[in-house]
């Protein structure tokens, strides 16, 4: 890899070059055919979701005249993370990148309003936040020209053909960071691997989470000389979050609870999972009245829907922001949330709904029984390492294709507990809640999985530095 010219992509044969040209012509035609549907979707989104209205012009590459003034005269790194999950995973990396290049300008792009809100709330030292432009050739050419980055870094599997080609034509290197190809998505990618291989030629370097993902990417047509396994940055981020939250000394009082209460958390839940969690909770709280349930839906636009479900299943609910907005009344050692019935009232105390963005990680250390969503529903699973980093056993469903390696490590260590449905979740949580020694042992095992797999952030920074410095050097020469 040390002799690789990061500006120049592979030099294909004439036959392959012709195939590549035809692919991009076909891609432009397909994009143009889909453009009316894109505009229709965008129009409906602007009406239904007001958050999409803010800075929508950026998606078409339109900015005020001095929008990129902060970038002038500086080396520029452009980093892209699609949504909230990728943003939260990138926090330590971005902090380390800023520390390594204090004088460089950092541009950070996202694809969703929630992702942008998370980035602006949790990332420091960013010069400019933007929305990723739509992948239309004339738009991506314009945006690349306006930003003129020395390096483009994109998280996980955000592959946009026109954007990567626009960068490549300007001899700007691009890198996939924390890349993954899941078992679920691989068969779909395999069907279009002939086309993907053309797009992969535009990317200078792929830094993948696992050897399994590395092998899959190469099988899809990526040049083996441009693919490396550097590890998963989620381990580093989880360990860092653990240190930061412990220093903050949070207590159950932020949820209107006392230290005698026991907290059950269902994090990053999707449709169908809340019902299963509530069924499990109903059985648990009938035997252990001190347990309170907190549900954190993955998407906050579902809060009304989840509140309705909670009411239909015979529980009251309260949003966390309403608890935080007033002092909770403590009666003896029992908490009385917003005047609701205290613990021990036959399961009728309110279920707490986490209605704030990016706060779940700091709530996890307060929990005792923790289920991570996107795993009973066939979504692919969410971040198991956040609760594990606080020495918490982690419950999850069978659908963990997005983090199969992490789920397997946790299960093998004893720190992860897979469940099949509401009854299984209830039984296994109830069993662990009654065995303090087993709980502590599983929690320690989960924590060791986090500790023993750190190092990806530094490895990635070292590889990025090699590419970035060469890009700047060659840019100066030209």
N, C-alpha and C positions, 0 to 999 in steps of 0.2 A: 504493500500500500504506500510505502514511503516515496516510490518513484512515480506515483500516479499524478498526472496533470489534472487538477481538479476543475480547470476551466473547460477542458476539452472532453466531450463525451465520446463514446465509442465511435470509431469510423466504420460504418457499415459497408458491406459490399454493395455494388450497384443494384443488384436485385433486391436486397433488403432496403436500400435507400429508396427505391421506387415504391416498395410496399409501405414504408413509413410515410412517404408523401401521400399516397392514396388513403392511408388511415386518417391522417390529419384532415384531408379534404372531406372524407366521410364524416369525421367527427364534427367539423364545422357545419356541414349540411344538417346533421342530426340536431345539433344545438339550435340552429335557426328554426328547424321544424318544431322544436319544443319551446321556443321562445314565447309564443302566445300563451301557452299553458303556464309557463313561469310567471308571466305578467299577471295572469288571472289569479294564480296562487298568491302572488305578492299583494295584489289588490285586496283579496279576501283577508289576508293576514293583517294588513294595515287597518282594516275595519274591525276585525275581531280582537286583535292584540295590539293595543296602543303602543306597546314598547317597540314594535317594529317600525313605527313612524320616525323615531328619532334617528337622524343621520342615515336615512335610507339611501340618500344620494351617494354615500360612500360605496354602496354595493355596485353602483354603476361607474365608479371611478371618478366621481365629481367631488371636488374639495374647494374650500375657499383659497384665494390666491396665496396666502402666507401660511397655509395649514402645516406644511412641512419645514417651516423656517428653523425649527430646533435641530434639524438634521444637517444643515448647511456647514460645510467645512469639516465634517466629522466622518469617521469610519462608521458604517451603518450595519447593524444586524437586525434582520427582520425575522421574528419568531411567530409561528402560528399554532394556536391550540383551538380546536373546534368549539368545544362547549365546556360546561362547568367542570366535569370530571378531569379533562385534560389540563384545564387551568389550575385546579387545586393540586394535581400531581406535579405541576411544573414549578411550584413556589420555591423550593430549595434550589432547583436548577437555575431559575432566573436570578435569585439572590447571589448565587455563586458566579453566574455569568457577569453580573454587574460588578462584583468585586474584582473579577479578573480583568475586566475592561472598563474601568471607571470613566474613561474619556470617550468611549464609543457611544453612539446614539442607538437606542433600542426602540424598535417599532414592534408592537404586539398586536396581532390581529386575532379575531374570533369570528365565529359564524352565527352565533345566536345572541339575543339580548341578555339572556341569563349568563352566558359565558362572559360577555363583555362586563356585566355588572360585577361578576366574581373577580375578573381580572383587575378592574379598577379598585376594588375593595381590598384585594389581598396581595397585589404585586406592587412593590415599590421600585423606584428608579427607572420607570418606563418613560421615555420621552414622548411617545405618541401612541395612542390607541386607535385602531381602525377596525372596520368590518372587512372581512375578506371579500374582495370583489367577485362578482359573478364570473364564471369561467367562459367568458366570451373573448375571443382573441383580441379585438380592438380595445376592450376594457383592460385586460391584463397587460397588454403592451404599454398602455398609458400609465397604469399604476406603477409598473416596474420602472418606467422611465422617471416618474415623479419621485419615487423613493430612492432609486438607484442604490440598492443594498450591495454590500460586499459579500454577504452570505445570507441565504434564506434557509431557515430551519423549520420543519413542520413535524408536529407530534403524531405519533402512532401511524395511522394509515390514511391521512388526508391527501389523497392523490388527485390533483386537478391538472389535466393534460395541458390546457392552454397556458396556465400560469407557469408550469414547469418549463414549457417550451419557450415562453417569453423570456424567462430567466436565462435559459441555456443559450438562446440566440444572442443575448447580451454578454455571454461568457461569465455569468454570475453563478457560482456553485450553489447547489441546494443539497440539503441533508435531511433524511428521515431520522427522527430521534425517538427512542423508546418504541420502535416499530414492532408490530405484531401482526401475524396472520392467523386468525383463530381457526380451529377445526370446523366451525360452523360456516365461516365465510370462504374457506379455501376451495370447496367444490364450485362455488359460484365464480370465483376468480379464475379457476382452472378453465372454465368454458370460454373465457375471453383472454386467455394467456397470450395468444398471438398478438393481440392489440396492446396488452399491458407491457409486453416486452419493449415496444416502441417508446412508451412513456417512461419506463425504467431507464432507458438510455439517457434521458435528460437529467437524471439524479446522480450527483457526484458520489454520495456515500450513504449507505443504509446501516444504521446502528440499531440492531434488533434486541428484543428482550430475552429471547431464548434461542437455543440451538434449533428447536423445533420450528420456530418462526423463520429462522435463517434458512433452513432447508426448504421450507415451503416457498419462500420468496425466490430462491434460486430456481426451484422447479417451475415457477411461474415465468421465468425468463430473465431475471436479474443477473447481471454479470457477477460471478462469484468473487472476483477481485474487488468488488465494490460493496460487499456485504460482510458485516462483522457482528458478532454477538457481544454486546457490552453490558447486558443485564437490565434489570427493571428498576427504574428510578423511584417507583412507589415504595420500595423498601426504605430508601434513604429519606424520602419525604415523611413516611410514617414515623421513623425514629426521631426525626427533627420535631415533628408535631408533638410527640410524646414529651420531649424535654420542655418545649415551650408551654404546653398546657399544665404540666406538673408545677412549673414555676409560678403559674398564675393562681394556684391553690383554689380552684373552683369548688363550690359545695352545692349540695342539692337545694340550697336556699334560692338559687337563681331560677329554679322551677317551682318555687313555692312549697317545697317539701322539707321535711326535717331529716336529720341524720338517721332516724329510726326507720325511715321509709326505704323500700327497695325498688329500684327502677328497672323496668323492662323496656328495651328500645327496639323498635323496628325501623331500621334506617334504609333510606333510598328505595321505598316501596313503589310498586306498580299496580295497576288494576288487577284485582283478584287476590293480591297478597294481603291487603289490609283485612279482608274478610277472614282469611285463614289465621292471621295474627290475632284478631279479635276473638275468634273461636278458641284459640289456644289460651289467650289471656283469661277468658271467662272461666275456664277450668282451673287455671293456676290460682287466680285471685280467690276462688271459693275455698281453697285450702290454705292459701297464704295471703291473708287480707292486707298485709303491709305493702304488697306489690302495686305499683302504679305503672301504667303503660304510656309511653311516648311514641308517637308515630311521626316519621319524617318522610313525607311523600317525595319521590325523586323530582317531580315537577310541581311547583307551587301553584300552577294554574288548576290543579286538581283539589285544592283545599276544600272548596264548597262540596265537591262530590264526596270526599272522604268524610266530611262532617255529617253529611246525610246518611252515609253508610253506618257511621258510629251510632247515630240516633236510631236508625232502623234496627240495630242490634241491641238496643236497650241501654246504651251508655250515654252519659253526658260527655261533652268535650269542651276544651278551652284552648285557645291559641296561645302559644308561648309568649308572644309579644304583649298580650294582655296581662300575663302574670308579671312579666318584667317591668311593666308600666306602673305597677303599684306594689306596695309592701304586702307580702303575704301574711295572713294572720296565723300565728302559731298558738295552738291551744295545748298546753302541757308540752308533750314532745311530739304531738301530732300536728301535721300541717293542714290548714283549711284553705284550699285554693279558691280564691275569689268567692268565698261564701258557700262553696259546694260541700256536700256531705263529706265528712272526714273518712280516712281509711278505716276499714272494718264495717262499712255500710253495705255489705253484701254485693260488692262489685259495682256500686253505683257512683263511686267517685269519678271525677272527670278524666277522660283520656286526654293527654296533652298532645296538641298538634304543633309540630315545629314549623313555623311559618316564616322563618328568616333564612336568608341565603348564606351558605357557606359556614354555618355554625354547628353542623352535626359533629364534626371532628372534635370540637371542644366539649360537646355533651357526652361523647362516648365514655370518658373516664368516670362519669357519674353513674353509668349503667352497671347492672349486674348480669342480667339475662339479655343478650344482644343477638338479634337476627338481622342479617344484611340482605336486602331485597334484590330484585332483578334475578332471583335465583329459583324461587318457586314458580314464578311466571317465566316463560321461555325468552328471557331477554339476554342472558349471558353473564349475569352477575355483576355486582359492584365491588367496591374496595373493601376487602376483608382485612387488610393490614392496619387500617386506622384503629379499629377496636383492639386488634391483636397487640398493637404497640403499647397499649395500656394494661397489658397482662390480663386481658379478658378472653375467655373462651368464646368462639364465634360460631353461631348457628347459621346455616345457609341451606338452600335447596339444591336440587340436582343439576340445575341449568347454569353451569359456571364456565361456559366455553370461552368467555372473554378473559378469564383468569384461571384457567385450568391448572397451570403449574402451581400457583399460589394455593388454590384449594387443595390440591393433592398434598403439598408440603404440610399444610395445616392439619389435614386429616391424619397423615402418617405420624405427625408429631404428637397427636392427641389434643392439640389446641383448637382444631376445627371439628365441628359436628354437623354432618349432613343429615337433613330431614327430608321426608318425602311429601308431607302434607300437614294440615293443622293438627291432626291427632298425634302425629309423630313429633311435631314441634312441642306440643303441650307435654307429652310424656317425657321427652328428653330434657326439656327445661326444668320440669318439676323434679326430676331425679337429681339433676345437678344442683338445683337450689337447696336441696336437703343434705348435700354432702360437701361440707366446707373443705375438707382435705382434697377431695377430687377436683373441686373447683379451682383451688389454688394451684394444683399440679398442672391442670390443663391451661390455666392462664399463663403460667411460667413457660410452658411449652410453646404457646402461641407467640409469646414475646421473643423467644430465642429464634424463631423462624425469621422475624424481622431483623434482629441483630446480626444473624449469621449470613445475611444476603445483601448487605450494604456494599456500596462502592461504585454503583453505576454512574452516579452524577460526576464523580471525578474522572472516570474513564471517558465519559462522553465529552466532558470539557476538554480533556487532553486531545481528543480526536478533532473536536471543533476548532481548537486553537491551531492545529496543524493546517486545516483547510482555510481558516480565516486569515491567518498570517500570510499564507501563500497567495490567497486571493488579493489581499491588499498590496502585497509586493508586486505581483504581476500587473495589477491595476496601475501602480505607479510607473512601471516600466513602459506600459502602453500609453 
